[in-house]
Amino acid sequence: MLHVTFQRDSRDRLSSVSADGHVEIPETSSDEYSLVCAGVSAVLQAARLGLEVYAGVPLAAQQQKGELRLHLPERSRDDAAAKAIVTTAELAIEAIAKEYPHHIVVRRLKEG
């Protein structure tokens, strides 16, 4: 199971995105399993590149197999380009999760 979490700060701005897990591929593998992980990974990798390279956001990022964490600094959360990038990523992940609800859980958290 793949878990993707979008966390918002007290001003309802996206402050971090994290993805953990992997869609298990059974012995009778199908393209569906590979597509789910590849799709989520591509969306989040594109968002990371867009934030860092295009928008110039100095992300605090951690990445290793089966895990990605992106934290936006507070000063970048109101930037129009950053908001467009993270909102697009959120919409894309939601669309994938609706198509494959048995493989992805999307969570939304609000900072205390």
Backbone bond lengths (Angstrom), bond angles and torsions (degrees), N, CA, C in turn:
res aa  C-N    CA-C-N  psi(-1)  N-CA   C-N-CA  omega(-1)  CA-C   N-CA-C  phi
1 M - - - 1.454 - - 1.528 108.54 -
2 L 1.300 115.49 138.68 1.451 122.88 178.97 1.525 108.14 -104.95
3 H 1.328 116.57 129.11 1.463 122.35 179.28 1.518 108.53 -114.75
4 V 1.331 116.61 124.18 1.458 121.92 177.24 1.522 107.12 -119.66
5 T 1.330 115.60 127.08 1.463 121.06 -176.94 1.520 110.03 -119.77
6 F 1.335 115.38 129.59 1.455 122.57 174.44 1.523 106.44 -110.57
7 Q 1.324 116.26 119.51 1.460 120.17 -178.29 1.519 109.79 -111.23
8 R 1.328 114.93 135.64 1.468 121.67 179.67 1.521 109.77 -113.99
9 D 1.328 114.60 150.41 1.461 119.41 179.92 1.531 109.95 -85.70
10 S 1.318 116.73 -174.77 1.467 121.44 -176.17 1.531 112.50 -65.79
11 R 1.344 117.20 -16.96 1.474 121.59 177.51 1.527 111.12 -99.82
12 D 1.329 116.70 15.21 1.461 124.31 177.24 1.534 113.40 63.94
13 R 1.332 116.03 29.95 1.464 121.43 175.54 1.522 108.35 -100.99
14 L 1.312 117.43 140.35 1.458 120.03 178.76 1.520 109.23 -62.75
15 S 1.325 115.98 123.87 1.466 120.77 -177.59 1.518 112.81 -109.52
16 S 1.331 117.35 -26.77 1.462 118.97 177.95 1.519 111.00 -159.25
17 V 1.319 113.44 156.89 1.461 122.10 175.72 1.515 106.03 -132.82
18 S 1.314 115.98 134.98 1.466 118.54 175.36 1.517 108.94 -137.78
19 A 1.319 114.66 148.21 1.460 121.77 176.32 1.515 107.67 -134.59
20 D 1.312 115.62 131.58 1.460 122.49 -179.32 1.510 109.11 -135.24
21 G 1.312 115.24 144.32 1.448 120.22 172.76 1.505 112.69 103.30
22 H 1.304 112.95 -170.70 1.451 120.94 -178.06 1.521 107.82 -158.85
23 V 1.297 115.55 147.94 1.459 119.47 175.49 1.518 106.41 -81.05
24 E 1.317 115.05 117.85 1.462 120.08 -178.22 1.519 110.92 -66.74
25 I 1.296 115.33 132.94 1.454 120.78 179.89 1.521 108.11 -100.10
26 P 1.325 117.23 112.83 1.460 119.59 -179.43 1.528 110.90 -72.43
27 E 1.310 114.99 168.63 1.464 119.73 179.58 1.519 111.55 -57.09
28 T 1.312 116.46 -32.81 1.464 120.23 177.11 1.521 107.73 -93.84
29 S 1.305 115.46 60.06 1.454 122.87 -174.45 1.530 112.64 -56.83
30 S 1.316 113.90 146.61 1.460 119.68 174.34 1.524 107.84 -130.24
31 D 1.297 115.05 163.49 1.459 119.58 178.71 1.518 111.86 -62.22
32 E 1.332 117.31 -24.93 1.467 121.22 -179.21 1.517 111.30 -54.89
33 Y 1.320 117.42 -45.63 1.458 121.33 -177.31 1.518 111.14 -64.21
34 S 1.310 115.90 -46.43 1.459 120.04 179.83 1.521 111.30 -64.74
35 L 1.316 116.84 -39.45 1.458 120.64 -178.51 1.527 112.50 -65.81
36 V 1.300 117.60 -37.64 1.464 120.92 -179.44 1.526 110.03 -62.08
37 C 1.310 117.20 -52.60 1.465 120.26 -179.53 1.526 111.47 -64.69
38 A 1.313 116.37 -43.70 1.461 119.94 -179.35 1.527 111.02 -63.36
39 G 1.318 116.74 -40.53 1.457 120.38 -179.88 1.517 112.48 -64.32
40 V 1.319 116.58 -48.29 1.468 120.72 179.31 1.521 110.18 -63.11
41 S 1.316 116.18 -44.53 1.465 120.57 179.88 1.529 111.27 -61.32
42 A 1.316 117.16 -44.38 1.462 120.54 -179.92 1.522 111.66 -62.67
43 V 1.320 116.91 -42.58 1.466 120.45 179.58 1.527 110.54 -62.45
44 L 1.329 116.65 -47.02 1.465 119.59 -177.14 1.523 112.45 -71.21
45 Q 1.326 117.74 -35.64 1.463 120.54 176.20 1.524 110.43 -66.50
46 A 1.318 116.87 -40.53 1.463 120.36 177.44 1.530 110.95 -64.24
47 A 1.325 116.70 -40.81 1.466 120.05 177.32 1.529 110.56 -62.23
48 R 1.327 116.47 -43.01 1.465 119.50 179.22 1.527 110.88 -61.01
49 L 1.325 116.56 -47.58 1.467 119.97 178.81 1.526 111.43 -61.57
50 G 1.329 116.44 -44.10 1.459 119.84 179.51 1.516 112.29 -60.88
51 L 1.326 115.88 -42.89 1.464 119.89 179.73 1.523 111.25 -65.83
52 E 1.322 116.25 -47.55 1.471 119.66 -176.05 1.526 112.97 -73.76
53 V 1.325 117.08 -47.28 1.458 120.56 -172.39 1.529 112.08 -87.95
54 Y 1.317 117.54 -50.99 1.460 120.23 -176.24 1.527 111.69 -76.29
55 A 1.333 116.65 -52.22 1.468 120.17 -175.69 1.529 112.98 -85.78
56 G 1.326 117.32 -13.78 1.469 120.26 178.61 1.514 113.87 69.50
57 V 1.315 116.94 28.72 1.464 121.20 -179.50 1.528 108.80 -82.36
58 P 1.332 117.22 124.83 1.466 120.13 177.54 1.535 110.45 -80.47
59 L 1.312 115.71 82.23 1.466 121.44 -177.06 1.516 111.70 -68.23
60 A 1.309 115.12 146.19 1.460 120.63 163.16 1.523 103.41 -93.00
61 A 1.329 117.02 109.93 1.460 120.53 -173.98 1.518 110.62 -125.39
62 Q 1.317 114.54 141.53 1.463 122.48 173.33 1.509 106.47 -129.06
63 Q 1.314 115.09 132.11 1.452 118.50 -179.67 1.521 109.67 -145.18
64 Q 1.307 114.32 131.93 1.454 122.07 171.83 1.525 106.51 -154.12
65 K 1.286 117.42 174.46 1.455 120.55 -176.15 1.532 110.63 -55.37
66 G 1.319 115.56 124.66 1.455 121.06 177.61 1.509 114.91 77.43
67 E 1.342 117.49 12.28 1.464 119.24 -177.93 1.526 110.79 -154.13
68 L 1.315 115.59 134.85 1.464 121.65 174.43 1.511 107.58 -143.99
69 R 1.318 116.11 131.44 1.462 121.92 176.72 1.524 108.81 -132.40
70 L 1.326 115.04 126.16 1.456 121.79 178.16 1.522 108.46 -123.15
71 H 1.318 116.34 126.42 1.468 120.76 178.70 1.522 108.54 -122.11
72 L 1.332 115.80 122.28 1.457 120.78 179.96 1.522 109.82 -88.18
73 P 1.332 117.17 131.50 1.466 118.40 176.28 1.531 109.74 -65.17
74 E 1.291 116.37 149.03 1.470 121.05 -175.35 1.519 112.28 -55.34
75 R 1.311 117.84 -37.99 1.465 120.86 -176.31 1.527 112.92 -68.65
76 S 1.333 118.24 -15.18 1.465 121.76 -178.74 1.525 113.26 -99.29
77 R 1.303 118.50 -6.74 1.465 121.49 -172.15 1.522 114.05 -72.29
78 D 1.337 118.11 -18.63 1.459 121.13 177.95 1.522 112.35 -98.23
79 D 1.330 117.81 -3.03 1.455 122.33 -179.81 1.531 109.07 -64.74
80 A 1.329 116.71 129.25 1.466 121.03 -175.34 1.528 111.95 -61.05
81 A 1.315 117.96 -42.23 1.474 120.61 -179.89 1.525 110.40 -65.34
82 A 1.330 116.79 -43.38 1.471 120.39 179.98 1.527 110.27 -63.04
83 K 1.334 116.87 -42.93 1.468 120.32 179.33 1.521 111.00 -62.89
84 A 1.335 117.39 -40.76 1.465 120.47 179.31 1.520 111.02 -64.45
85 I 1.307 116.84 -41.45 1.461 121.08 -178.75 1.520 111.02 -65.84
86 V 1.331 117.97 -50.04 1.465 119.67 -176.36 1.528 111.56 -71.21
87 T 1.316 118.07 -32.38 1.463 120.63 177.32 1.525 110.64 -68.51
88 T 1.315 116.92 -40.42 1.461 121.01 176.62 1.525 110.67 -62.85
89 A 1.330 116.58 -43.39 1.469 120.23 177.74 1.526 110.58 -61.53
90 E 1.318 116.81 -42.76 1.463 120.69 179.88 1.530 110.82 -62.87
91 L 1.321 117.01 -44.13 1.464 120.70 178.47 1.528 111.49 -62.77
92 A 1.329 116.86 -41.14 1.460 120.79 -179.71 1.528 111.28 -66.06
93 I 1.324 117.26 -42.86 1.469 120.79 179.00 1.527 109.75 -65.14
94 E 1.322 117.70 -41.05 1.461 120.91 176.77 1.527 111.24 -59.17
95 A 1.321 117.17 -42.19 1.460 120.99 -179.67 1.530 110.89 -64.33
96 I 1.325 117.04 -42.11 1.466 120.56 177.91 1.528 109.88 -64.61
97 A 1.326 116.88 -42.87 1.468 121.11 -179.13 1.533 111.29 -63.87
98 K 1.316 117.85 -36.42 1.467 120.32 177.68 1.521 110.95 -66.41
99 E 1.314 116.03 -35.08 1.465 120.76 179.76 1.534 111.90 -74.63
100 Y 1.332 116.69 -32.32 1.467 122.02 -175.95 1.531 110.80 -130.25
101 P 1.328 118.02 63.66 1.468 120.75 -174.44 1.528 114.58 -66.12
102 H 1.311 117.94 -18.27 1.468 120.20 179.63 1.529 111.90 -83.78
103 H 1.335 116.38 -5.38 1.457 120.25 -176.09 1.529 113.89 -116.37
104 I 1.330 117.30 -21.09 1.464 121.20 -175.41 1.519 110.09 -131.67
105 V 1.325 115.29 136.28 1.463 121.92 171.37 1.524 106.60 -117.15
106 V 1.325 116.47 124.19 1.462 121.55 176.48 1.515 107.38 -104.56
107 R 1.331 115.19 127.30 1.470 120.61 178.71 1.511 109.06 -118.37
108 R 1.316 114.46 148.54 1.458 121.48 174.11 1.505 107.98 -124.70
109 L 1.320 115.22 125.38 1.453 120.93 179.88 1.517 109.49 -121.94
110 K 1.308 115.23 154.57 1.458 120.98 175.17 1.521 108.24 -120.53
111 E 1.323 116.17 132.31 1.453 120.64 179.27 1.527 109.41 -63.50
112 G 1.321 114.67 142.35 1.445 124.12 -175.88 1.450 115.65 -48.99
